[in-house]
Each structure stands twice: as C-alpha cells, then as structure tokens.
Amino acid sequence: MRITKLFAPLVLANATVPALAWDGTQTVVPGTIDVTDGSNMGFRVWGPTCNGASNFAYLLSTDSNYNAYVATILMAKSQGLSVTFYTTKDANNYCHLGYITLH
C-alpha cells in the first residue's frame, strides 16, 4: 500500500501532456506571399492562421533568423512542399510566425 502511495504522484506527474505555447499550428503549402516595409509585417505568407485571427502569418525584418525563415518558405512555395507554421497572436490579433518546420 505504501509503494502505491509513493508511485501514484510519480505516475501522474509523468502522464500530464505539455501545453503548447503557440496560438496556431498548421501544416500547409505556403500560399500567396506579400512583401512590404520590414517593420510593417514585412513578409506575409497566406495560409497559416492562429485560432480565428488573420488568415496570414507575418515576420518582421528584425525577427531573429528572418533570412532563414524567408528562404525556407520561398523554397517550399516554389517546390510545393508543406510547412508547419507555429504562430502567436500579436496585440492587434495578427499571426506572428515563431517557428516553422519544412516537410
């Protein structure tokens, strides 16, 4: 009985599912691409959403690893490859890209 009481909290702690920090996770072939001023949601890709927010996701030119994001998304679009987009809602209810996975 004592062993069961010791094991129960251990089993429960390991059985929990970690929460995702993303507002949206979606796997799609990138759609339309818009490019504008880098500080005005400068790179926009249509297709990924984040739980009812805008129907595009964006990067700012100041985002870490911006060039790698843009190159990967453009390559995926040109070759028809799927990308998993991980997005978060910003203060204006737009989807900001935070992570991508190329398939």
N, C-alpha and C positions, 0 to 999 in steps of 0.2 A: 504494500500500500504506500509506503514511504517513497519507493522508487517512482511510482506513478505520479505522485505529487511533485517530485523533482523534475520528471520528464515533461509533464504537461506544459509548463511555461516555455520550455525549450522548443517543443514541437510547435506550439502556437506562434512563437516568435519567428520561426523559420518558414511557417506556412503563409505568412502575410504576403500579399502582392505589392510590389513597389509602385508608387504613384508616378505617373509620367508628368513631367514639368511642362509639357507642350500643350497649347490650346488646340492644335490641329496636327494630325499626322495623316498624310495622304500619299499614295503611290500613283503617279500618272506620268504620261509622256508630256513634257512641257508644251504648253500651248503658245499663244501669242506672246511675244517679248516686246516690251516697251523700254526705251532708254531715254532718259531726260537728265536734268541737272542732278548731280550726285547727292545733294543734300535734300532733294525733293522726291524721296523714294525713287532714286535714280535708275535702278534696274528692277523692272517689274516682270514677273512671269505669271501668265494667266493659267489657271487650272487648279493649283492648290488653294485650299480655303482653311479657315480655322473657326469651326463651330459658329457658323452664321455671320461671320464678319465678311469682309470684302471677298470677291471671287478672284483675287490675285494676291501674290505674295511679293514682297519687295526687299531689296537690300539698299543700304546707304553706302556711298563710296568710302566712308570712314569705318565700315564694319570690318572686323578682323577677318583676314583671309578672303577679302572681297574678290580679288582677281581669280582665285581658285574656284570660288562659287560660280562666278560668271562663266569661266571657261568650261567647267563641268556641265553646267546647264545648257550652254550653247551647243556643246558637243552632243549631249543627249538628245536635244531637239533635232539636230541635223541628222542623227543616225536613228531616230525613232526609238530611243531607249527610255525605259521607265526610270523615274527618280522618286525616291521617298523624300517628301518635304516635311520638315518639322518646323512648325510656326508658332509664334506667340502673338496675341493681340496687343497692339500698342494702345496708347491713351485715346486715339481717335478711331478705334475699332477697325484698324487695318492689320493685315497679317505680315509680320516681320519674320523673314527667314532666319532660323537659328542653327540649322543643321540639315544636311542632305546626304542621301545615300544613293549611289548610282548602281543600277542593276544590269 
